[in-house]
């Protein structure tokens, strides 16, 4: 119904589908407990099944709810084909991300807590966020975006920092704001537009999403994003 291609949704006959149990407090912040299920068993062989699609993509977007070895394998496949790879490092990695993975990334998009863990720098203000972004950049990715919630997004491309302000909205549920942000970011980059354009549009999409309850139902359509921008 939503026009999502399901050709490469795999069925695992041994493990149940993964589930996420989400609680939301009165400040609209969420806490998520994940039972990975089949997600934890995605293999490089599965990735090989979709190799043609990956190598022909405009952008490959991944996160860390599947095995890191499989994520690394897919990133290498895409990068070797000249396809930009975006990694949303969520949930925050327990172990350090490998040089092999980091050097294959066009962009990494940690939130404040994820960036703190990856860089080893506790982010408490914009100055420490900049230090963390530079430390992560020095690990290998070509671009770094640290998402800072109501403080917006910090973009670093190795030459300069740019802060994109968050939009002020009445939040009811922040669940999937990061997913919405990254999805729109990837789609705008796939259209050939600039990284800053992509960040601005992703900010709008995330702002809309937090005004609605739920995860998938909260994600806005392109038309809703355009309408919101026109009102602003």
Backbone bond lengths (Angstrom), bond angles and torsions (degrees), N, CA, C in turn:
res aa  C-N    CA-C-N  psi(-1)  N-CA   C-N-CA  omega(-1)  CA-C   N-CA-C  phi
1 X - - - 1.461 - - 1.530 111.34 -
2 X 1.315 117.51 -35.50 1.457 121.55 -178.95 1.528 112.63 -91.90
3 X 1.333 117.09 5.07 1.454 119.53 177.51 1.520 114.85 75.19
4 X 1.313 117.32 24.37 1.463 121.59 -179.65 1.526 109.37 -90.65
5 X 1.315 115.81 126.53 1.462 120.70 179.28 1.531 109.30 -72.22
6 X 1.317 116.62 126.75 1.471 120.78 -176.64 1.537 112.56 -112.04
7 X 1.334 116.53 14.76 1.470 120.30 -176.84 1.522 112.93 -57.44
8 X 1.333 116.51 -31.84 1.463 119.32 -174.95 1.528 112.26 -112.47
9 X 1.319 116.10 28.09 1.462 119.99 167.94 1.520 106.65 -84.48
10 X 1.327 116.41 113.00 1.463 120.84 -175.21 1.526 111.38 -89.33
11 X 1.322 115.87 151.91 1.460 122.01 176.73 1.534 108.45 -108.89
12 X 1.324 115.63 125.62 1.462 122.42 177.50 1.534 106.91 -101.73
13 X 1.324 116.84 115.86 1.465 120.78 -175.54 1.528 113.12 -79.08
14 X 1.338 116.91 -8.50 1.461 119.89 -176.40 1.522 113.71 -107.59
15 X 1.340 117.40 -23.55 1.467 119.83 -173.50 1.524 110.60 -124.45
16 X 1.331 117.47 143.45 1.468 120.73 -179.61 1.526 111.35 -73.84
17 X 1.311 115.61 162.78 1.463 120.06 175.24 1.525 109.81 -61.35
18 X 1.328 115.74 145.35 1.455 119.95 176.26 1.518 111.14 -68.37
19 X 1.316 116.59 151.59 1.457 121.38 177.12 1.526 109.34 -135.06
20 X 1.330 115.65 151.99 1.459 121.64 175.38 1.524 108.66 -123.97
21 X 1.310 116.48 126.72 1.465 122.29 177.70 1.522 107.85 -101.02
22 X 1.334 116.65 120.91 1.458 121.88 -169.29 1.523 110.97 -120.80
23 X 1.325 115.72 131.09 1.462 120.57 171.26 1.524 108.15 -116.32
24 X 1.330 116.43 145.34 1.462 122.53 -179.03 1.520 108.52 -127.39
25 X 1.352 117.14 129.50 1.462 119.84 -179.55 1.527 111.30 -91.29
26 X 1.314 117.42 -178.96 1.467 121.07 -174.79 1.526 112.50 -70.78
27 X 1.350 117.30 -13.84 1.461 120.72 174.89 1.531 111.56 -89.73
28 X 1.330 117.26 5.70 1.474 125.04 178.41 1.521 113.20 76.43
29 X 1.341 117.11 6.68 1.468 119.89 177.17 1.525 109.30 -83.69
30 X 1.338 115.68 148.97 1.463 119.40 -175.86 1.519 112.91 -116.77
31 X 1.312 114.38 158.87 1.463 122.80 171.84 1.525 106.85 -130.14
32 X 1.324 116.57 128.21 1.458 120.81 -172.32 1.525 110.50 -122.82
33 X 1.316 116.01 129.49 1.463 122.24 172.54 1.524 107.50 -112.60
34 X 1.327 116.39 125.28 1.463 121.48 -174.76 1.525 110.73 -110.83
35 X 1.326 115.69 132.10 1.467 122.34 166.30 1.532 105.54 -106.34
36 X 1.319 116.75 106.08 1.469 121.45 -166.52 1.520 113.94 -63.47
37 X 1.335 117.75 -35.32 1.458 119.99 -179.51 1.522 112.22 54.72
38 X 1.324 116.28 -133.45 1.468 121.44 -175.85 1.523 112.54 -62.20
39 X 1.333 117.79 -27.46 1.466 120.03 179.82 1.524 111.94 -55.76
40 X 1.327 115.88 -34.87 1.464 120.69 -176.82 1.521 112.27 -73.25
41 X 1.331 116.60 -3.33 1.461 120.34 -176.52 1.527 112.58 -119.64
42 X 1.340 116.65 16.73 1.465 120.10 174.10 1.526 108.40 -69.69
43 X 1.335 117.27 129.12 1.463 121.20 -172.15 1.519 111.97 -115.40
44 X 1.340 117.35 162.69 1.467 120.20 172.09 1.527 112.48 -55.97
45 X 1.334 117.87 -32.12 1.466 120.41 177.46 1.525 110.82 -62.38
46 X 1.346 116.91 -36.79 1.459 120.80 175.25 1.530 110.31 -62.56
47 X 1.322 115.30 -41.06 1.469 120.48 179.60 1.518 110.66 -63.74
48 X 1.329 116.48 -38.35 1.470 120.05 178.34 1.532 111.04 -59.05
49 X 1.320 116.88 -33.41 1.462 121.10 179.26 1.531 111.18 -60.53
50 X 1.333 115.74 -32.50 1.464 121.26 -177.86 1.522 112.50 -104.58
51 X 1.330 117.13 17.30 1.469 121.01 -173.13 1.527 112.88 -57.58
52 X 1.312 116.95 -41.31 1.467 119.79 -178.11 1.532 111.04 -62.53
53 X 1.328 116.19 -42.04 1.463 120.35 179.04 1.526 111.11 -66.07
54 X 1.322 116.45 -41.67 1.468 120.70 -178.40 1.524 110.57 -64.82
55 X 1.321 116.16 -45.58 1.471 119.83 -178.41 1.528 112.52 -69.33
56 X 1.326 117.08 -21.62 1.452 120.57 179.34 1.512 114.26 -99.50
57 X 1.339 117.00 6.91 1.463 121.09 -176.08 1.529 111.52 -77.42
58 X 1.325 116.12 158.86 1.464 120.91 171.70 1.529 110.14 -81.96
59 X 1.322 116.50 -34.55 1.460 122.93 179.83 1.520 107.91 -150.14
60 X 1.327 117.15 144.48 1.467 121.62 170.84 1.530 107.52 -115.85
61 X 1.333 115.71 125.26 1.466 122.50 -179.59 1.522 109.18 -116.20
62 X 1.328 115.98 129.50 1.472 120.48 -178.97 1.522 110.16 -137.28
63 X 1.353 114.76 163.19 1.460 121.22 169.80 1.521 108.82 -136.38
64 X 1.328 118.30 -162.92 1.463 120.05 -168.95 1.528 113.78 -116.59
65 X 1.324 117.84 33.59 1.457 120.03 173.82 1.526 111.60 -94.99
66 X 1.331 115.84 7.43 1.463 122.12 172.06 1.528 107.35 -121.89
67 X 1.332 119.26 164.28 1.466 120.46 -174.42 1.530 112.54 -57.22
68 X 1.324 115.53 138.16 1.460 120.88 -176.46 1.530 111.13 -61.70
69 X 1.329 116.98 -30.97 1.468 119.63 178.33 1.523 110.75 -65.83
70 X 1.321 116.96 -35.88 1.464 120.97 178.84 1.519 110.54 -73.70
71 X 1.320 117.49 -39.64 1.467 121.79 175.90 1.529 109.78 -60.09
72 X 1.324 116.10 -44.90 1.467 120.92 179.92 1.521 110.92 -62.91
73 X 1.310 116.83 -41.40 1.468 122.21 179.42 1.527 110.68 -62.24
74 X 1.333 116.40 -45.13 1.465 120.83 -179.63 1.524 110.92 -67.01
75 X 1.332 117.14 -38.96 1.467 120.71 178.80 1.522 110.87 -63.00
76 X 1.335 116.23 -40.99 1.464 120.54 178.39 1.524 111.10 -64.28
77 X 1.323 116.30 -42.77 1.459 121.40 179.44 1.526 110.89 -60.23
78 X 1.327 115.81 -47.47 1.462 120.39 -178.73 1.525 111.52 -66.70
79 X 1.324 116.31 -47.38 1.464 120.39 -178.01 1.523 111.46 -61.41
80 X 1.331 117.32 -38.97 1.461 121.01 178.85 1.532 111.48 -63.12
81 X 1.337 115.62 -26.28 1.467 120.49 179.28 1.528 111.78 -92.89
82 X 1.341 117.00 4.58 1.451 120.96 179.37 1.512 114.35 78.63
83 X 1.316 116.83 18.62 1.462 121.47 -179.49 1.531 109.42 -92.68
84 X 1.343 118.93 126.10 1.469 120.43 178.10 1.530 111.07 -62.50
85 X 1.318 116.01 134.35 1.459 122.12 -179.40 1.530 109.37 -112.09
86 X 1.329 115.65 128.25 1.465 122.08 175.06 1.521 107.82 -111.54
87 X 1.331 116.14 130.59 1.467 120.73 175.65 1.517 109.58 -117.31
88 X 1.317 115.73 121.04 1.457 122.69 168.85 1.524 105.61 -95.22
89 X 1.346 119.08 102.68 1.469 121.43 -171.01 1.523 112.92 -78.48
90 X 1.337 114.46 62.88 1.460 121.10 -178.69 1.523 109.12 -127.72
91 X 1.324 117.78 136.43 1.459 127.12 -3.71 1.535 111.34 -61.79
92 X 1.317 115.70 159.98 1.466 120.32 -178.81 1.521 109.95 -54.88
93 X 1.344 117.81 132.21 1.468 120.12 -176.66 1.527 112.32 -66.25
94 X 1.322 115.09 138.63 1.469 120.58 177.59 1.526 109.57 -77.54
95 X 1.337 115.85 -42.13 1.465 121.52 178.42 1.524 109.72 -100.61
96 X 1.341 118.43 156.16 1.468 120.63 177.23 1.527 110.89 -58.98
97 X 1.331 115.96 141.89 1.464 120.17 175.71 1.529 109.17 -71.41
98 X 1.317 116.49 140.54 1.460 120.78 -174.50 1.520 111.70 -73.42
99 X 1.336 115.26 154.29 1.461 120.78 174.82 1.525 110.26 -59.42
100 X 1.328 116.25 -38.22 1.461 120.75 -179.41 1.521 111.13 -58.16
101 X 1.330 116.77 -44.41 1.457 120.45 179.31 1.522 110.76 -69.65
102 X 1.317 117.27 -50.53 1.464 121.57 -174.12 1.532 112.52 -60.42
103 X 1.327 117.32 -37.41 1.467 120.20 -178.03 1.525 112.49 -74.48
104 X 1.316 117.04 -11.77 1.469 120.13 177.64 1.530 112.53 -96.10
105 X 1.332 117.08 4.66 1.466 120.42 -175.31 1.524 111.80 -95.29
106 X 1.321 115.45 130.04 1.460 120.80 168.29 1.523 109.47 -75.07
107 X 1.334 115.83 -33.55 1.458 120.61 -174.38 1.516 110.03 -155.64
108 X 1.334 115.90 139.38 1.460 121.79 171.67 1.525 107.38 -124.06
109 X 1.339 116.99 140.45 1.473 120.78 -170.03 1.533 112.66 -128.42
110 X 1.320 119.07 61.03 1.469 119.32 -179.98 1.527 112.16 -72.15
111 X 1.339 115.71 151.59 1.459 118.63 168.06 1.526 108.08 -83.36
112 X 1.320 116.10 -174.29 1.465 119.43 -173.56 1.526 112.43 -60.08
113 X 1.328 117.72 -47.29 1.468 120.17 -177.56 1.523 111.16 -69.17
114 X 1.332 116.97 -38.60 1.467 120.61 178.71 1.526 110.87 -66.20
115 X 1.332 116.69 -41.85 1.468 120.87 179.16 1.532 110.61 -65.24
116 X 1.334 115.80 -37.08 1.470 119.32 177.96 1.522 110.62 -63.01
117 X 1.339 116.45 -43.11 1.458 120.49 -178.64 1.530 111.16 -68.20
118 X 1.329 117.08 -44.44 1.470 120.43 -176.93 1.529 111.42 -66.85
119 X 1.335 116.59 -41.51 1.468 120.75 -175.22 1.515 113.61 -86.11
120 X 1.342 116.33 -23.06 1.459 119.62 -174.03 1.517 112.56 80.24
121 X 1.331 117.02 8.61 1.467 122.31 -179.89 1.526 108.94 -111.17
122 X 1.321 116.89 121.91 1.460 120.71 -179.62 1.532 109.73 -73.61
123 X 1.323 116.59 115.52 1.465 120.55 -177.71 1.517 109.54 -85.02
124 X 1.339 115.11 118.30 1.463 120.17 178.96 1.516 112.38 -129.27
125 X 1.349 116.80 -9.47 1.460 121.33 177.70 1.525 108.08 -158.67
126 X 1.327 117.16 -177.51 1.460 119.99 -176.05 1.534 111.89 -67.73
127 X 1.325 116.32 -34.24 1.469 118.81 -179.91 1.525 110.93 -64.64
128 X 1.313 117.49 -43.58 1.465 120.10 179.24 1.524 110.52 -71.06
129 X 1.332 117.50 -30.44 1.468 120.60 175.67 1.531 110.29 -64.66
130 X 1.315 116.81 -39.35 1.463 120.31 177.76 1.526 111.03 -65.84
131 X 1.314 116.68 -41.35 1.471 119.56 178.08 1.526 110.95 -63.66
132 X 1.324 116.31 -40.14 1.463 120.16 179.17 1.534 110.59 -66.18
133 X 1.336 116.34 -43.47 1.472 119.91 179.47 1.525 110.81 -60.92
134 X 1.331 117.06 -42.56 1.474 119.75 179.16 1.528 111.12 -66.23
135 X 1.330 116.63 -39.76 1.462 119.74 179.08 1.528 110.91 -62.07
136 X 1.334 116.72 -40.64 1.464 120.41 178.72 1.523 110.33 -68.89
137 X 1.330 116.67 -41.30 1.474 120.49 177.18 1.528 110.27 -57.43
138 X 1.314 116.77 -42.14 1.471 121.23 -178.68 1.523 112.57 -65.57
139 X 1.339 117.28 -14.68 1.463 121.06 177.44 1.529 112.54 -79.90
140 X 1.351 117.48 -16.18 1.459 117.10 175.99 1.513 119.39 145.12
141 X 1.340 120.15 -33.90 1.465 118.15 -177.87 1.524 112.05 -66.24
142 X 1.343 116.01 153.23 1.465 120.13 -177.37 1.525 112.36 -77.43
143 X 1.329 117.18 -26.37 1.463 122.16 -179.97 1.524 109.31 -144.65
144 X 1.335 115.17 150.18 1.466 121.16 178.87 1.523 108.57 -131.56
145 X 1.325 116.30 133.21 1.469 121.60 169.92 1.523 107.09 -123.21
146 X 1.320 116.72 120.95 1.462 121.09 173.03 1.525 107.13 -101.22
147 X 1.321 116.35 116.90 1.463 120.04 178.94 1.526 108.46 -87.05
148 X 1.334 115.68 131.47 1.455 121.44 -170.72 1.531 112.86 -120.66
149 X 1.341 116.00 26.63 1.462 119.87 177.45 1.513 111.36 62.46
150 X 1.322 116.22 -125.03 1.466 120.99 -177.41 1.529 112.79 -67.94
151 X 1.328 117.56 -12.07 1.469 121.24 176.98 1.524 112.30 -90.74
152 X 1.330 117.29 4.79 1.455 120.27 174.71 1.513 114.40 87.61
153 X 1.329 115.87 -151.01 1.465 121.98 -176.75 1.526 109.94 -126.01
154 X 1.328 115.85 138.55 1.457 122.09 175.32 1.520 108.14 -107.29
155 X 1.334 116.89 119.87 1.458 122.71 -177.29 1.524 108.95 -108.29
156 X 1.339 116.54 133.26 1.465 121.05 176.90 1.518 109.47 -136.16
157 X 1.335 115.78 124.92 1.466 121.01 -177.93 1.525 112.83 -112.47
158 X 1.323 116.51 13.25 1.458 120.74 -179.33 1.507 112.99 94.98
159 X 1.336 117.15 -18.01 1.461 121.44 -179.74 1.522 111.93 -113.16
160 X 1.325 116.95 -36.45 1.456 120.08 -176.94 1.519 111.17 -153.00
161 X 1.335 114.67 156.16 1.457 122.18 173.39 1.527 108.58 -97.47
162 X 1.318 116.20 143.33 1.455 121.13 171.33 1.517 108.59 -137.99
163 X 1.310 115.63 131.23 1.463 120.33 177.52 1.520 108.81 -104.20
164 X 1.317 116.29 129.06 1.460 122.10 176.55 1.526 106.87 -108.56
165 X 1.311 115.47 117.91 1.462 121.21 -175.43 1.527 111.83 -64.14
166 X 1.327 115.69 144.62 1.461 120.79 173.39 1.523 109.31 -76.55
167 X 1.313 116.78 156.08 1.454 122.19 177.02 1.530 109.11 -90.70
168 X 1.309 116.25 139.91 1.461 121.11 -178.06 1.530 110.11 -84.19
169 X 1.315 116.46 118.09 1.465 122.12 178.43 1.520 108.61 -139.53
170 X 1.317 116.46 167.12 1.463 121.91 176.01 1.537 107.66 -90.70
171 X 1.325 116.30 100.26 1.467 120.97 -175.37 1.519 111.02 -79.16
172 X 1.329 115.30 139.10 1.463 120.68 174.32 1.531 111.55 -118.37
173 X 1.346 117.44 -21.87 1.461 120.63 -177.38 1.531 108.55 -163.71
174 X 1.335 116.89 115.03 1.467 120.50 -178.54 1.529 113.16 -86.37
175 X 1.331 117.29 0.90 1.466 120.44 179.99 1.522 110.78 -56.87
176 X 1.316 116.33 130.85 1.466 124.58 176.36 1.528 114.07 71.13
177 X 1.333 117.87 10.40 1.463 119.29 175.28 1.531 110.26 -61.87
178 X 1.330 116.07 -40.18 1.464 119.91 178.59 1.520 112.09 -67.04
179 X 1.323 116.83 -39.02 1.465 120.68 178.24 1.530 110.52 -64.23
180 X 1.334 115.42 -44.35 1.462 120.11 178.41 1.523 110.33 -61.82
181 X 1.316 115.95 -45.68 1.468 122.35 179.00 1.529 110.53 -55.66
182 X 1.321 116.55 -50.40 1.466 120.33 -176.51 1.524 112.68 -68.86
183 X 1.333 116.43 -36.80 1.455 119.09 178.74 1.512 112.50 -63.53
184 X 1.335 116.69 -44.33 1.461 120.64 178.94 1.525 110.03 -69.91
185 X 1.317 117.11 -40.16 1.471 121.02 176.12 1.530 110.45 -53.59
186 X 1.327 116.22 -48.74 1.463 121.16 -178.36 1.524 111.49 -65.03
187 X 1.335 116.61 -41.02 1.466 119.18 -176.55 1.523 111.47 -67.70
188 X 1.330 117.03 -37.95 1.471 120.28 179.18 1.534 110.22 -69.04
189 X 1.325 117.23 -41.42 1.469 120.06 176.37 1.529 110.78 -63.13
190 X 1.327 117.04 -36.85 1.462 121.17 179.14 1.523 111.56 -64.26
191 X 1.318 116.30 -23.99 1.466 121.12 177.27 1.525 112.35 -81.14
192 X 1.331 116.70 -3.13 1.459 120.67 178.03 1.510 114.70 89.31
193 X 1.327 117.52 10.21 1.460 121.16 179.63 1.526 110.95 -85.07
194 X 1.326 117.09 168.48 1.463 121.86 -173.74 1.526 111.84 -73.12
195 X 1.331 114.71 162.24 1.459 120.59 179.02 1.527 110.57 -62.54
196 X 1.309 118.13 -40.81 1.461 120.92 -179.62 1.525 110.64 -66.62
197 X 1.328 117.80 -41.56 1.468 120.50 174.50 1.524 110.46 -56.99
198 X 1.329 114.92 -43.18 1.462 120.09 -178.70 1.522 110.89 -63.94
199 X 1.333 117.31 -41.29 1.465 121.24 179.71 1.524 110.58 -64.49
200 X 1.314 116.85 -43.15 1.465 119.88 -179.69 1.531 111.42 -62.29
201 X 1.326 116.68 -42.50 1.461 119.48 -179.84 1.530 110.56 -70.16
202 X 1.336 116.30 -37.13 1.462 120.05 177.81 1.520 111.11 -64.20
203 X 1.333 116.85 -37.44 1.464 121.01 176.76 1.522 111.17 -60.16
204 X 1.327 116.19 -42.72 1.462 120.55 179.27 1.528 110.19 -62.72
205 X 1.337 115.84 -46.86 1.465 120.24 -178.51 1.529 111.37 -61.55
206 X 1.326 116.26 -43.40 1.466 119.88 179.51 1.518 110.95 -65.17
207 X 1.337 116.87 -38.21 1.465 120.40 178.65 1.520 111.09 -61.88
208 X 1.326 116.21 -42.48 1.466 119.52 177.64 1.522 110.62 -63.53
209 X 1.329 116.38 -42.05 1.472 120.37 -174.36 1.523 112.49 -62.98
210 X 1.341 117.88 -34.86 1.475 119.15 -176.57 1.524 112.41 -77.25
211 X 1.328 117.34 -7.32 1.470 119.53 176.11 1.527 111.51 -87.73
212 X 1.337 116.88 2.80 1.460 121.91 -177.47 1.524 109.40 -127.82
213 X 1.316 116.13 151.66 1.455 120.79 176.57 1.524 110.35 -80.44
214 X 1.331 115.23 149.21 1.454 120.38 173.46 1.519 113.25 95.97
215 X 1.325 114.61 -178.69 1.469 121.37 -177.78 1.525 110.04 -105.35
216 X 1.328 117.89 -82.92 1.464 120.24 -179.73 1.538 113.01 -57.53
217 X 1.340 119.27 -42.97 1.474 118.75 -178.93 1.535 113.40 -64.88
218 X 1.342 116.82 -18.46 1.469 119.71 -177.02 1.526 112.82 -83.93
219 X 1.322 117.50 -16.27 1.471 120.23 -176.71 1.524 110.37 -68.88
220 X 1.341 117.82 128.58 1.465 120.22 -178.01 1.524 112.50 -81.15
221 X 1.316 115.60 158.24 1.462 121.16 172.10 1.526 108.88 -82.45
222 X 1.338 116.09 167.41 1.466 120.24 176.66 1.534 110.47 -59.31
223 X 1.325 116.86 -40.55 1.464 120.06 -179.27 1.523 111.11 -63.91
224 X 1.332 117.42 -38.74 1.463 120.20 178.16 1.523 110.99 -65.00
225 X 1.332 116.79 -37.57 1.467 120.51 176.76 1.521 110.26 -63.47
226 X 1.327 117.05 -44.82 1.458 121.32 179.48 1.530 111.22 -62.69
227 X 1.319 117.15 -41.84 1.457 121.33 178.99 1.526 111.29 -62.72
228 X 1.323 116.56 -42.41 1.456 121.84 179.23 1.526 110.39 -62.04
229 X 1.332 116.51 -43.57 1.471 121.16 179.83 1.527 110.97 -64.24
230 X 1.312 116.76 -38.03 1.468 119.80 179.65 1.522 111.00 -65.98
231 X 1.321 116.70 -37.34 1.475 120.81 179.29 1.514 111.32 -67.23
232 X 1.333 116.30 -33.78 1.459 120.96 -179.17 1.527 111.58 -77.23
